[in-house]
């Protein structure tokens, strides 16, 4: 057994001990695949609300594709074994250079204080935190990004830093760096009765007809932008740190779509006028808006991820979405495009 496989086995044995302090089990359906979600103790339950809209139903007949095991030390009293690497082996995003292959990956995120591990062979992922109460708001709003990225890439899907909305099963990706208007656009559409798939991350399956899949039912909004989205008063607040993080499921359950057909890619920008409008742009502009922000934020991203993003953008019509000061004008423009 290789050193990485041995450490993964030790981590799983540690999780098994942590599960003696209580175990919550859920089954999710993500991009037509079933994911078993196991939480030992009470601490890591703070990650559950962002994913709760994806609970599998009896109609989801996909095979089990992944099991994710989570625990923290404060609620279980169980710490992971000492890692078999030293500080010199950490990459820029916390990836462990000597312990990363196409089938086995490890990372430790200092900002989140979390250890991630994933094995394609065992269809298993593990995540540990010292104290789940200390997890930052962005982790509670978009949990387990390294694991989703590794797993989805292994099955040729792609995790994207993008928002997505749909109408009657046809949707758009809304792409751009932070502050470009992705959340404003997606949440304005939610308020206008359109279907919401995410404001920051979503999954896309590639093919002759590409599809968008929801991953998180949360939203993150700057405090000074809340007045433009008054319907969010109905949503439950998970955090009010740098941004307000909302759990949209209780208030907007009927508008949280799991899947739609991808019809176009939109690159938002603020117009400085009342109304909103669309302008056709090159795939190159959309690629520059989507690829850098996605690749920079995901652990162990590389050439294969860029090729998938590039292939996706080339096959889609791309538009500049000029955002008017009146957010009520945004949904109408997107609905007209999808019709």
C-alpha positions in Angstrom: 0.0 0.0 0.0 1.3 3.4 -1.0 1.8 6.1 1.7 -1.2 8.2 0.5 -3.5 5.1 0.4 -2.3 4.2 3.9 -3.1 7.7 5.2 -6.6 7.6 3.6 -7.3 4.3 5.3 -6.2 5.8 8.6 -8.4 8.8 8.1 -11.4 6.6 7.4 -10.7 4.6 10.6 -10.6 7.9 12.5 -13.9 8.9 11.0 -15.4 5.6 12.1 -14.4 6.3 15.7 -15.8 9.8 15.4 -19.1 8.3 14.2 -19.5 6.6 17.6 -20.5 10.1 18.9 -23.6 10.2 16.6 -24.0 9.9 12.8 -26.3 11.8 10.5 -26.8 10.2 7.0 -28.3 11.8 3.9 -28.4 10.9 0.2 -28.0 13.6 -2.4 -28.5 13.6 -6.1 -25.9 15.8 -7.8 -25.7 16.0 -11.6 -27.7 12.8 -11.9 -25.4 10.9 -9.5 -26.1 9.8 -5.9 -23.8 11.0 -3.2 -23.9 9.6 0.4 -23.3 12.3 2.9 -22.2 11.1 6.4 -21.7 13.6 9.3 -20.2 12.4 12.6 -21.0 14.5 15.6 -22.9 17.7 15.5 -20.3 20.3 14.4 -20.2 19.7 10.7 -24.0 19.9 10.4 -23.5 23.6 9.7 -22.5 22.6 6.2 -25.8 20.8 5.5 -28.2 23.7 4.8 -26.4 24.7 1.6 -27.0 21.2 0.1 -30.3 20.3 1.6 -32.3 21.0 -1.6 -30.5 18.1 -3.3 -31.9 15.3 -1.1 -32.5 12.3 -3.4 -36.0 11.1 -4.0 -37.3 7.7 -4.9 -37.2 8.7 -8.6 -33.5 9.3 -8.5 -32.3 5.9 -9.8 -28.6 6.7 -10.3 -25.9 4.5 -8.8 -24.0 5.6 -5.7 -21.0 7.6 -7.1 -19.4 9.0 -4.0 -19.5 8.8 -0.2 -18.4 11.9 1.8 -17.5 11.6 5.5 -17.3 14.7 7.7 -16.3 15.3 11.3 -14.8 17.9 13.6 -12.7 17.3 16.7 -14.7 19.6 19.1 -18.0 17.8 18.8 -16.5 14.2 18.6 -13.3 14.5 20.6 -11.5 12.6 17.7 -8.5 14.1 15.9 -7.0 12.8 12.6 -3.7 10.9 12.5 -0.5 12.9 11.9 -0.1 13.5 8.2 2.8 11.9 6.3 3.9 15.2 4.7 5.7 18.3 5.9 5.3 22.0 5.3 7.6 22.0 2.2 5.1 19.8 0.3 2.2 22.3 0.4 1.1 23.9 -2.8 -0.3 27.5 -3.2 -3.9 26.3 -2.6 -3.1 23.9 0.1 -2.7 20.9 -2.1 -0.1 18.3 -1.0 2.2 18.1 -4.0 3.7 14.7 -3.4 0.3 13.2 -2.5 -1.8 14.2 -5.5 -2.5 12.0 -8.5 -5.4 11.6 -10.9 -7.0 9.1 -8.5 -6.0 10.3 -5.0 -5.8 13.9 -3.7 -5.2 15.6 -0.4 -5.3 19.3 0.6 -5.3 21.4 3.8 -6.9 24.8 3.6 -5.4 27.1 6.2 -8.1 29.8 5.8 -10.9 27.2 6.4 -8.8 25.1 8.8 -9.9 22.0 6.9 -8.3 18.8 5.7 -9.8 17.3 2.5 -9.1 13.9 1.0 -10.5 12.1 -2.1 -10.0 8.7 -3.7 -11.5 7.9 -7.1 -10.7 4.2 -6.6 -12.7 3.9 -3.4 -15.3 6.5 -4.4 -14.7 8.1 -1.0 -14.0 11.6 0.3 -13.2 12.7 3.8 -13.2 16.2 5.4 -12.1 17.2 8.9 -12.1 20.5 10.8 -10.8 21.1 14.3 -13.8 23.2 15.3 -16.8 23.5 13.0 -17.9 26.6 14.9 -14.9 28.5 13.5 -15.6 27.7 9.8 -15.9 30.9 7.8 -19.1 32.1 6.3 -17.9 31.3 2.7 -17.4 27.6 3.7 -20.9 27.4 5.1 -22.3 29.0 2.0 -20.3 26.9 -0.5 -19.0 23.9 1.3 -16.4 21.3 0.2 -15.3 22.9 -3.0 -12.1 20.9 -3.4 -14.0 17.6 -3.1 -16.7 18.6 -5.6 -13.9 19.8 -8.0 -11.9 16.6 -7.8 -14.9 14.3 -8.1 -16.7 16.1 -10.9 -13.5 16.4 -12.9 -13.0 12.6 -12.6 -16.3 12.0 -14.3 -15.7 14.7 -17.0 -18.1 17.3 -15.6 -16.9 20.8 -14.6 -17.4 22.9 -11.5 -17.6 26.5 -12.5 -17.4 29.8 -10.6 -20.7 31.1 -12.1 -24.3 31.9 -11.3 -27.2 30.2 -13.2 -30.9 30.8 -13.7 -33.5 29.2 -15.9 -37.0 29.6 -17.2 -39.1 26.6 -18.3 -36.1 24.3 -18.2 -33.8 26.6 -20.3 -31.0 28.4 -18.6 -28.0 30.7 -18.8 -24.6 30.8 -17.0 -23.7 34.2 -15.6 -19.9 34.5 -15.4 -17.4 37.0 -14.2 -15.1 37.8 -11.3 -16.4 38.7 -7.8 -18.3 42.0 -7.8 -19.3 41.8 -11.5 -23.0 41.3 -10.8 -23.5 37.6 -10.8 -25.4 37.4 -7.5 -27.4 40.5 -8.3 -28.5 39.1 -11.6 -29.4 35.6 -10.3 -31.2 36.9 -7.3 -33.2 39.5 -9.3 -34.3 36.7 -11.5 -35.3 34.6 -8.4 -37.4 37.6 -7.2 -39.1 37.8 -10.6 -40.3 34.2 -10.4 -37.5 32.5 -12.5 -35.7 29.3 -11.4 -32.5 29.6 -9.4 -29.6 27.2 -9.6 -26.9 29.2 -7.8 -25.2 32.6 -7.5 -21.5 31.6 -7.2 -20.9 28.0 -8.2 -22.7 25.4 -10.3 -22.0 22.2 -12.2 -22.1 21.8 -16.0 -22.1 18.5 -17.9 -20.6 18.7 -21.4 -22.1 17.2 -24.5 -24.0 17.9 -27.6 -26.6 19.5 -25.2 -24.9 20.8 -22.1 -26.8 21.0 -18.9 -26.4 23.1 -15.7 -26.9 21.5 -12.3 -27.4 23.3 -9.0 -24.9 22.6 -6.2 -25.8 25.1 -3.4 -29.1 26.7 -2.4 -27.4 29.7 -0.8 -26.7 33.3 -1.8 -24.1 35.9 -0.8 -24.9 39.6 -0.9 -23.0 42.7 0.1 -24.7 44.6 2.8 -24.9 47.7 0.7 -26.7 45.8 -2.1 -29.5 44.4 0.0 -31.9 47.3 -0.7 -31.9 46.3 -4.4 -33.2 42.8 -3.5 -36.1 43.3 -1.1 -37.5 39.8 -1.6 -34.6 38.4 0.3 -36.1 39.6 3.6 -38.1 36.3 3.4 -34.9 34.2 3.4 -33.1 32.8 6.4 -29.8 34.4 7.2 -26.9 32.0 7.9 -24.2 34.6 8.5 -23.8 38.4 8.4 -20.0 38.7 8.2 -18.3 40.3 5.2 -21.4 39.4 3.2 -24.8 38.3 4.2 -25.2 34.6 3.5 -28.8 33.4 2.9 -30.3 30.0 2.9 -32.9 30.2 0.2 -34.6 26.8 0.6 -37.3 27.6 3.2 -38.6 30.7 1.5 -38.0 29.8 -2.2 -38.2 26.0 -2.3 -40.4 25.9 -5.4 -38.0 28.1 -7.4 -34.8 26.1 -6.6 -34.2 24.2 -9.8 -31.8 21.2 -9.9 -31.2 21.1 -13.6 -31.7 23.0 -16.8 -30.5 23.0 -20.4 -27.7 25.5 -21.0 -28.6 27.9 -23.8 -26.2 30.9 -23.4 -23.4 32.5 -21.4 -23.8 36.0 -20.1 -21.0 38.3 -18.9 -22.6 41.0 -16.7 -21.4 44.6 -16.3 -23.1 47.6 -14.8 -24.5 49.9 -17.5 -24.8 53.1 -15.5 -28.4 53.6 -16.8 -31.9 52.6 -15.8 -32.6 49.7 -18.2 -30.8 46.5 -18.9 -29.8 45.1 -22.3 -27.8 42.4 -24.1 -25.0 42.7 -26.6 -23.5 39.7 -28.5 -19.8 39.2 -27.6 -17.0 36.8 -28.7 -16.4 33.5 -26.9 -12.9 34.9 -26.0 -14.4 37.6 -23.8 -16.6 35.0 -22.1 -13.7 32.7 -21.6 -11.6 35.5 -20.0 -14.5 36.2 -17.6 -15.0 32.5 -16.6 -11.7 30.6 -16.8 -9.4 32.7 -14.5 -11.8 33.1 -11.6 -12.7 29.4 -11.8 -9.2 28.0 -12.0 -7.7 30.4 -9.4 -10.3 29.4 -6.8 -10.2 25.6 -7.2 -7.5 23.4 -5.7 -5.4 21.4 -8.1 -7.0 22.9 -11.2 -5.0 22.5 -14.4 -4.9 22.2 -18.2 -7.7 19.6 -18.4 -10.1 22.0 -16.5 -9.2 24.9 -18.9 -9.8 22.7 -21.9 -13.3 21.8 -20.7 -14.1 25.4 -19.9 -12.8 26.5 -23.3 -14.8 23.8 -25.1 -18.0 24.8 -23.4 -17.6 28.5 -24.2 -16.9 27.8 -27.8 -20.2 25.9 -28.3 -22.4 28.5 -26.7 -23.7 31.9 -27.8 -22.2 34.6 -25.5 -23.5 38.0 -24.5 -22.6 41.0 -22.5 -25.5 41.6 -20.1 -25.6 45.3 -19.3 -27.2 45.6 -15.9 -29.5 48.6 -15.4 -29.8 50.5 -12.1 -33.4 49.2 -12.0 -32.9 45.5 -11.1 -36.5 44.8 -12.2 -35.3 45.2 -15.8 -32.8 42.3 -15.6 -35.1 39.3 -15.6 -37.2 40.5 -18.6 -34.1 40.7 -20.8 -33.0 37.2 -19.9 -36.5 35.7 -20.3 -36.7 37.3 -23.8 -33.4 35.7 -24.7 -34.5 32.2 -23.5 -37.7 32.5 -25.4 
